[in-house]
Amino acid sequence: MRVAAIVVAAGSGKRLGSKVHKPLVKVAGSPLVIHCLKALNAHDGIKDIVLVANAANHSALLSAVKRYRISKVSSVVLGGARRQDSVYCGLKAVRADAGLVLIHDAGRPFINRGILSAVIKEAARTGAAIAAVPVKATIKEVVRHPSSVIRGQTFVKKTLDRDKLWEVQTPQVFRKEIILEAYNRYGGKTVTDDAALVERLGKKVSLVMAAYSNIKVTTPEDLIIAEAIAANV
């Protein structure tokens, strides 16, 4: 089954506080996006990569793809206002004969062959699979006080069962017809990951154990952690 990858690199990364767009911020001497593109490019099960950019970083991403010789990038397309809009733009650029679509965030530079293979294999079996890790911390559901006098004050509602909680990552892999149906039917709903749209179809989504090192670089503190991970992988 032909696997096409979509790498979402259309965000500016405001929370990172960098003058350079997040996908182009360097870790261990290379842009974040190049780290994950190299891993995808080296995987023999992945045949094509669609890179989703924004108007401000499109030319720079094209140049980076050429400079680092990422040969499987078939197109660099412009994304939309929300992450999910960008994914949809990528989906429309995927080849017609692709059977599976792998979606990955450019801000996760440390994806590896083992995780890629495991998620692809599971999605081929079930139709939908996502990389994730068990939550380590105690998680509490909270409520905010409704009074205008003390607005913003937050209270604990309950402590959630940590054994039932997983932190979701990318890559997320789906049969092409499933993820397209999810986007065509529910793409107008705002969600934080692609699997949430597939869940709305009533489809089961399998979890595949990933790695805690597969971090998403979002804040300046994450860059410090990313440099430490890069020095030890």
N, C-alpha and C positions, 0 to 999 in steps of 0.2 A: 504494500500500500504506500503510495507516494506521500511523503511528508513535506509540507511547506511550513516555514517558520515566519512569523510576524514579530518584528522587534519594534516596540513602541519607544520612540525617541523624540516625541513631539512636545514634551513638557519643558518649561523653562527652568524649573527647579528653584522657585523663589525662596523656599524654606532653607535652601542650601546657602543662600547669601553670596553666591558667586557671580562675578561679572560675565563669566563664561556659562553658556547653557549647560545644564547638568550632564547630558550625554557626552559632552566634550571635556568635562573636567577630568584632569589626569590623576590616576592612581598608579603608583609604581611605573611612572613614565609614559603610560598609555591612556587614552581617553576611556572612560567607563564603558562606552558603547563598544569599543574595540575588544575589550576583554570578553564580553559575551558573544560578540560576532565571531571571534576566533574559535570559541568552543563550538558554536553551531556549525561553522564552516568546516571544522575538522571531523564532524560526526558523519559517518558514511550513510546513516539512515535519513539524513536531511538533505533534500535535493535543491531547494530554492529558499531564499530569504527575501522577504519584503521588509524594507526599512521604512518606518513612518517618521517623517520629520515635520518641522514647522517652517514657516516662511523665512524666519530669521536664521535657522541653522541648516537649511537644506543644502546650500552649496558647500558648507564646511563638512557636512556629513558625506557628501559625494566625494570630496577630496580625501577624507579619511579612509573611505572604503577603497579608493584607488591606491592610496599610499601604503596601506597595510595589506593589500592584495586579498581582499575578502571576495573570492571568486564566485561564491554562490548567491551574492546579492543580485537579484534579477531586476529590481526596481527600487527607487527611493521616491515615495509618494508623500504628499502633504496630508497632514492629519486634520482633526477638527478641534472644537472648543473644549470638549471633555476627553478624558482618556478613552472612554468607550467609543466616542465618535472617531477617534484616531484608529482604534482597532477595526472599526467598520470600514474605514477607508482602506486599511490594509487588506481586509477580507475581500474587498472588491478587486484587488490587484492580484490575488492568489490565482495560480493556474487552474484551469477548469478540470484537469485530470488529477488534482491533489485529492487524496482520500482522507488525510489527517491534517489538521492545522494546529501548529504549536504557537502559542502566544507567550512572549517574554518581554519583561520590562528592561530597558537599557540601563536602568539604575541598579540592576542586580548583576554585578560584574563577575561573580564567582561561581556561576553555574558550571557543572562538570559533566563529563561524558556519562558517568554512572547514573546521575539523576535524569539526564536527558533520555537515556535508554529505558530506564524504568518507567517513566511517565508515558513515553511513546508506546511501550509494550502494553501497559495497562489500558491506555485509551483505545488501542487496536482491539483489545478484548472486550471492553465495556462500552466504549463510545465517548466517555468523558473521564478524564483523570487530571488531578492537580497535585503539585508538589506542596508539601506542608510538613510542619514539625509540631510535636506536642508543646503546649504552653508550659513554661517553667514557673512563671510568677503566679501569685494569687490574684484573681480577677474579681472585681466587685461591680455589680450593677448599681448605678446611682440615680438619684432624682434631684432635681433642682427646686428650691423653695419657690412657690408661686407668688409670694408676697412681693410687692414692688419696694417695700421698705428694705428687705434683705435679699433683693434679687441677686442671683448669682451664687448664693450659698448652696453648697452641694452636700447631700447626705447619702449614706449607704442604704440601698434598698435591700440587697441581699448579696451573699457571697456565692459565686458560681462554682459548680463542680469542675475543678481543674482537669479531672480525668476525662471529661467530655469535650475539652476545648483544644483546638489545634490552631496554630498560626499559619495562615495560608501564604504561599509564595507564588512565584512563577518559576518555571514554565507551567502553563496549563494547556492541555492537549485535548482536542475534540475531533470527532468525525465531522467532516466539512458540512454535511447536510444538517447536522444538529446545531452547530454554532451559527450557521446562517439563518436557520429557522428562529433560533433564540433572538438574534439581533433584529431580524425582520419583524418579529412579533412584539418584542419587549425593549428594543433599543432606545426607546424614548424615556424609559425609566432610568433614573440615576442610580448606579450601583458602583461598588468599589472593586469588583473583579468580574471577569467574564463568566465564571462558574455560576454566579448569582443569577444571570440571565438564563442559563441552561436549567438551573433549579426551578425556575418559573415554568418551564415546559413540563415539569413533573419527572424529569430524567434524574436518575441516580448518578452522582458524581463520586468517583473513587478517589481516595487519598493515597498518595505514595510518599513514603518517608523520604524527606529531602535532607538538608544539612543546615545546622545553625549558622554556618559560615556563609550561607547563601543570602547575605543581608541585602536590604534595599537601602541605598545611600540617599538620605533625605535631608539630613541636617549636618552642620559642620562637624559635630561629634562623630557622625557616621564615617566621615572621611578619615578621621584618626584611626577608627577601628578597621576600615578598609585597608589602610596602609599596613597595619599590623598583620592582617590576614594575608595580604599579598606577599609579605616577607616570609610567610611560613607555608605557602602552598607550592 
